């Protein structure tokens, strides 16, 4: 009996719905494993359909199409290593999240997910049926247990596999990023190692899907929780890892241990990856955005250039009479530093025409928010016209602080197809700009160096919709606002929690009120990269009509 077992791990980037394209990725991984002498080539959860496919996977025609593509892979991968691939699996009237073992020209085994996640971005309970607790499958000289993603976060599946003869655990995942997620995964997998005494190989996919980014960061642990292999964060990679049989069972041979970047770099790369993949997977090659001279649009421009390259990014300054000379200079400086196209489209004439058109109806009324929002909506109209004419997707530029309290104009600066900074609070926007100025990586398509002038970062934020306007006229200072938002949104905390943290009760209640009355805006807002478990998309599902307020 051989004392070695090789697995090729495919930390790869599938596309939801691209069954044939995903099959091509699977076949190439299998060929690489075959050429490297692997006994097993492993791919992540639901790889053939892409993940998270949500209700798409419930369509019968889609299930049948996926099954046909799997059967083609069965035939094409008959002579060589086994291929383990995530796919929907139908038995009678039941639909499962399955992990299929393709070997010798047939589907030799099926693993069916038992624990279906029903929190944050996942609602698999309404899509899939829960599979039974099962045993391991055989590949060559080994018996492999594969808890699928959530199954590895619970002790019963792994313990059942160990009790029924599994010699090591291979865990296929579609696990999306949020800040600090890797440590959470690692802690769960260490627990499984301790409970079972078996090595654990944790395989995660990479790439963006709508608001979610799968960050890879696959790893392998030996008994005792010893890290044997660690793959890179947010990079596609094929890795051949070996297990060696010892007197105490299989052990993963120490291999690559890629260093993980800090949280600032991971957040930034997630935002770049999410935009790059959103454009690639939806077919947009170019983007545009309104560049105001402020810090938010400057950061979005930098992310866009790093994701797509300067030639594929158009920045548009749309000044009114309230736009300061400083903003004009700063917007042009950002575009020049990034090397992207810069267009100048004044809105004064258009605004005057609209104001004149409305004058008979507004006669006798004092100018207020209505007139301010005309500017924002006119900008949205012009940017969408450019988007339609040139086929460039419009990016929105509202940070999480603004999105939370509705400090944005619906059908105005909220118009667009994607928002890279939607889950980034304003205080983190400032720091992220500083981080980008000080750091450059080979995965960035933009230039190195200071791409966002310090003056853009340091000046007081303003929407510039009226004379001498500052954000602080309407909102608490951003450090205070963001701290309260983290309590009320990210932690689902209370007014009392805000007071205990040192904030004025009336101010906290005002912030809570703004959050709730802005739900309708978020319902219509563009998707954006998810960085936290409190992101405004699938993580938070609140009613638009809501009269409740915290009584404390």
N, C-alpha and C positions, 0 to 999 in steps of 0.2 A: 504494500500500500504506500502511495506517495506521501511524503511528509510536507508537501508544499501545495498551496492552493492560491491561484491568482485571480483577482477580480479587477475588471476594468470599470471604473466609476465614471459615468457620464454626467458631470456637472454642467448641464447644457440649458439652452434657452429655447423652449418650444413656443409656438404661437397658437393661441386659442383658435380652434376651428380649422387650422391648416393641417389637416390629417396627412396628406401626402408629403408636405414639407417636413412635418415632424417625423414621418416614417423614414425620410431620407437621412435626417440627423441620426435616427436610431440605427439605420443600416451602416452608416459610416462609423459610428461608435463600435458596432459589432465587428466590422472589418478590422478596425484598429485593435480591438481586443483579440481577435483571431490571430492577427499578425504578431501580437505580443505574447502569444501562448497562454491567454487567459482561459480558465474553465467557465467563467461566468462574466457576462457584461451586464451591468446594472444601470438602469435609468430611473428617474424620479417618478413620483406619484402622478397618475393621470397624464403621463407624458404624451401619449398619442393624440389626445384631444387638446392639450394645453390646459393650464390651470390658472385661475379658477374659472371654469366654464359656466358656472351658475346654471340657469334654467336651460341653456342650450343643450346640455347633456340629457335633458328629459325628453327631447324630441325623438320620436321613434326613428325617423329617417336618418337622424344624426347617429343614433346608436348603430343602425344597420351599416351605415357608411364606415364608421369606426371599426366595426367587426370585419368588414371586407378588407380594410387596410391591414388589420392585424393578421388576417389569413394570408395576405400577400407576404408579410414579414415572416410568418411561419415557414413558408416555402423557400423564401430567399435566404433564410438563416438556418437552414436545416443541417448543413454540414459544417460544424464548427462548435464554438462555445454556446452554452445556453444564454438566452437573452431574457432578462427580467425587465418588464416594462409596465408602467401604470396605464390602465385603460378601464372604461366602463365595462361592466360584465352583467349580462342579463340572464336570469334564470326564471322561466315562466313569466309571471307578472312583476317580478322584483328586479330592481336595478341596484347594482352594487358599485362601490368604488373598489376596483379590483387591481391586483398585482399579478400579472400573468407570466408564467415561466415557459418560454418557447424553447423546445429542445427536441432535436431529432425529427424535425418535420411535423411536430404537433404541439399543442398546448398541453404540457405535461402536468402542470399544476396551476391552481388559482388560489390566491390569498384574497380574502374579502374583508374589507375594513369593518371593524367591530364598533369602535367608539367614533361617533360622528360629531364633529365639533359644531357647536351651536352658539357661538359668541363672536364678538368683534366682526370681522369681515366674513365669517363663515356661517352658513345656515344649511349644512349638509343634511340635517334631519328631515327637511322638507323635500330633499332631492333624492337621497339614497336610502335604501334599506340597510339595516345593520346586519353584518355578516356574523356567523357563529364564531366562537373561539375555536381555533384550529391548531393543527400541528405543523411541523416543519416540512420542507420539500427537499428532495435529494438532488444534488448536482455533483457528479463525479464521486469523489470519496468523502463528501461532506453532506451534513444535514443542516439546512439553513432555515432560520426563522426570520420572517419579515413582518414585523408590526408596521402597519402603514401609518406614518405621520402621527396623528393623534393617538393611535393605539400604543405608541411608545411613551406617551405621557401618563399612562396608567399602568399599574403594576401587574394587573391580571393577565393581560395578553402575553407579555414577556415571560411571566412565570409559567403559564400554560405551555408555551413553546419550549421552555427549558425542561419542564417535567416530561414532555413527550419526545425529547431527544434532540432538540436543536443544539448544535455545537458552537454556533455564533449567530449574532443577530445583524441582519442587514435591513436598515430602516429607510425606506424611500419616502421622500418628503416634497410637499409643495408648501414651504413655510416662508411667509413674507416677512420682510424686514420691519421692525420698529426699533427705536433706540434701546439698546441693552438686550436685544432678543438673543444674541448668541450666548450670553451667560445663562439665560433662562433655559435654553436648549441643553447646554452643557450640563447644567445641574440635573435636569431630568434624566439625561442619558447616563450620567454617573450613578444615579440611583438605580437604573436598570442593571448596570454592570454589577453593582454591589449586591443587589437582590438575587441575580441569577448566577453570578460568577462567570459570565460569558463575555467575550469581546463584543463590542458594538461598533458597527460601521454605519455612520449617519450620512445619508446622501441627500442633498438638497439641490433643487433647480436654481437657475439664475434668470434674470431678465424682468422686464416690466410688463404688467398687464393692467390696463386702466390705471387705477390709483396705486396698485400694489407693486412692489419690487421684491422679487425673490433674490436673496443675496448670496446663495451658494454657501460658502464657509463650511463645506462638508468636513467631517473629521472621523477618526477612528480611535477607540479607547480599548485598552487591555484591562483585564481584571485588576482591581485596585484603583481604577479610574485613571490609569496612566495614559497620557495622550501619546499616540503612536504616529498619527498622520493628521495634518491640518491643511486643507486646501485654501486657496485664496478667496477673499471676499469679492463678490460682484464680478467675477471673471469666469468665462466659459473655459472649461478644462477637462481633458481626459486624463485620468490618473490610474496607473496600474499599481495596485497594492497587493502585497503578498501576505498570506498567512502561513505560519509554520507550526506543524504539530509537535507538541512537547509531551512530556509525561503527564502534564496537567491539562492537556487539551490544546486547541488552536490558540495561537497568539499572533497578533498583527505585527509584522516586521516593521520596525521603525523606518519611516520614510519622510517625505516632504513635510515641513512644518512652516507654512507660510505665515509671515507676521500679519496681524490684523491692524489696520490703521486706527487712529483715534476716532472718537464719535463725530468730530467736526468734519473730518475727511469722509467718513462713511455717509453722513447726512448729505454732504455736497454731491458725492458720487451717486447716491440714490436719486437725487433730483436730476442729475445729468442723465443717468441711465433711464429713468422713467420717461423723460422727454424724448430721448433718442429712440427708445423702443416704441413709444406711442406713435411717433411720426413714422418710423419704419413699418410698423405693423398695420397702420391705417393707410399708408400710402402717401403721406405728406413728405415732400423733400425739403420744403422751405417753410420758414415761419416769419411773422412780423409782430411787432409790438409797439405800443405807444411809449416813447422814451421821454419822460417828463423832466429829467434832471434830478429826480429824487432817488432815494436809495433802493426802493423796491424794484422799480423798472430797470435800474442799473444792474442789480443782481440777476434779474430774469434774463437780461441781455447777455450777461456773462455765462450763465448756465446754457443758454441757447447756442452761443458760439462754441462753448466747450462740447456740447452735444452734437452739433450739426456742422460746424465750421462757419467761419465768417461769411463766406460767399452765399450761404443759405439763410442768412438772417438780415432782415430789413428793420431798421429802427426809424420811427417817425415821430418828429416833434410837432405837436399841434398847439401852438401858443395862442393865448387870448391876451387881452389887455392886462390881465392879472398875472401873467407869467413874468417872473422876474428876469432881469438880465443875467443874474447868477444861474438860474435854471437853464436858460438858453446856452450859456457857456458850458455848463456842466454836462448837459445832454450831448452836446457835440463832442466834448472831450471824451466821454465814455465810448461813443461810437467810434471815434478815431483810435482810441487805445485798443479797442477790440478788433478793429479793422473791418467792421461791417458797414453796409450801406446806411446812409443817413439822409432821410427826406425831411423837408421843412414844409409843413402845410398849415398856414395860419387859419384860425377858425373865426376871426372877428367878423368878416363879411357874412358868413353863414349864420352866425349867432345874431347879428343885427337883423337879418331877414326873418329869422324865426321870431325874434322878439317883436318885430313890427307886425308880423302875422297874428300874434297873440294879443297885441296891445288892446284891441277893442274889448276882449274878454277880461283882461287883467286891469282894465282902467279903474283907477281909484284904490288899488291895492298896493301895499308896500312890497317892494322886492324882497324875496326870501329864498328858501331852499329850492323852490320851483325854478327860479332863474339860474341858480347855481348848477342845478342838475341838467339844464339845457346844454351847458357847455360839455359836461361829461358825456351826455347822450349823443351830441353832435360828433364828438371825437369817436365814439363807438361806431356811429354810422359811417364815418369816413374810413375808419380802419377796416370795417367789414367790406366796404366797397373795394378797397385795395386787396383784401383777401379774396374776394370773388373774382376780381379782374386778373390777378396774377397767380391764383391757386396757392397762396401761402396761408398756412393756418395762423390765425390770430391767437397770441398768448395773452392771458390776463395776468395781472401783476399784484393782486391783493394778498397781503400777508395774512397769517392766521388771526392776528389781533383784529384786523379790519373785518375779516370774514366773520369772526365771532360776534362782533357787536354791530354789524351792518354798516360800518363806515365805508361804504362803497355804493356806487350808483348802479342799480339794476338796469340793464339795457344800455349802460354807459361803459364805465371802466370794468364792469363785470362781463361784458360781451367778449366772447372768444371760445376757443376749443379746448385749451388746457392751461393749467396754472401750476407752474413748477414749485412755487413757494406757498402753496395753499396751507400747508401744515407747519409753517415756520413762523413762530412768533416774531414780532418786530424787534425785540431785543436780540434775538438770535440772527435776524437779518443783518444787523450792524456787525455782529461778530463774524458772521459767515463772509461778509464782504472783506473784512480784515484778513480772515484766513485765506481767502482766494488771492488777495494781493500778495500774500507772503509765501504762497505755495503753488507749485505747478507739478503736474503728474503727466506721464506719457499717455494716459487715457483721455486727457483734455485736448480738444482740437483748437482751442484758443491760444493766444500768446501767453508767455510767461511775464511776470512782473506786475507792476501796479496798473491794473485794468479799470479800477474804480477809484477816481481821485479822492483823497482823504476829505476834501471839502464836501463831497456828496454824502459821505458817511457822517460827518460831524455837524452839518447844519440842521436847524430845527425842522422836523417834518411838517409839510404843508401840502394841502390839496390844491392851493392857489385857485380857488373858485370865487374868492372875493378879496378885497384889499386887506393886506396884512394878516391873512388867515394863518393860523397854526393848528395842528392837530390837537394840541393841549387846550384849545378853546372849547372843544367838545368832549374830550376824553381825559381820564386821568393820565398822568405821565406814564409812558409805556412800561417802565420797570414795575410800577404798581399795578397797572392794568394787566400785564402779562402774568404777574404773580397771582392775581385774583382769578384770571381765566384758567390757569393751571389747576387751581382748586376747584372751580365750578365746572369746567369742561373735562379736563384730562382725568381728574380724580373723582368726578361726580360728587364733589363736596357740597357743603351747605353754607348759608350766610354765616352761621355760627363759626364755621371753620375759618372763614375770611376774617371775622372779628378776632378770633383766637390768634390769627397770624398778624394782627396789629392794624387791620384796615377798618376804616370808618363804616359803620353799619349801613348808613344811608347810601354811601358811595357803592358799597358792595351790592346793595339791592338794585341800584340803578344799573350796574353792570349786568346783573342777572336778568333784569327786565329787557335790556338791549339784546342779550343772547336769545331770549325766547321770541321776541318780536321780529327777529331777523331770520327765523327759520325758513320763511318762504323764499328769501333771497338765496339761502344756501341750497334749497331744493332745486333751484334753477341754475345754480352756478356750475362752472366748468369743473371737471375732475382735476385732481392734482396729486402729486407724489405724497404717499403716506409715510410719515416719519415717526408717528407715535400711535399708541393705542387709543388716543382720543381724537383721531382725525375726523374731519367733517366729510364723511361719505358713508360707507357701510358701517363704520364703527359707532356712529351716533345716528339713531333713527328716532326722531322726536316728531310729534304731531305739529302741523303748521298752526292749526287752531288750538290754542292752549291758554286757558285762563288761570291755571295754577301758578302761584308764586310761593316761594319758601316763606312760611308764616313766622319763622324765627326772627 
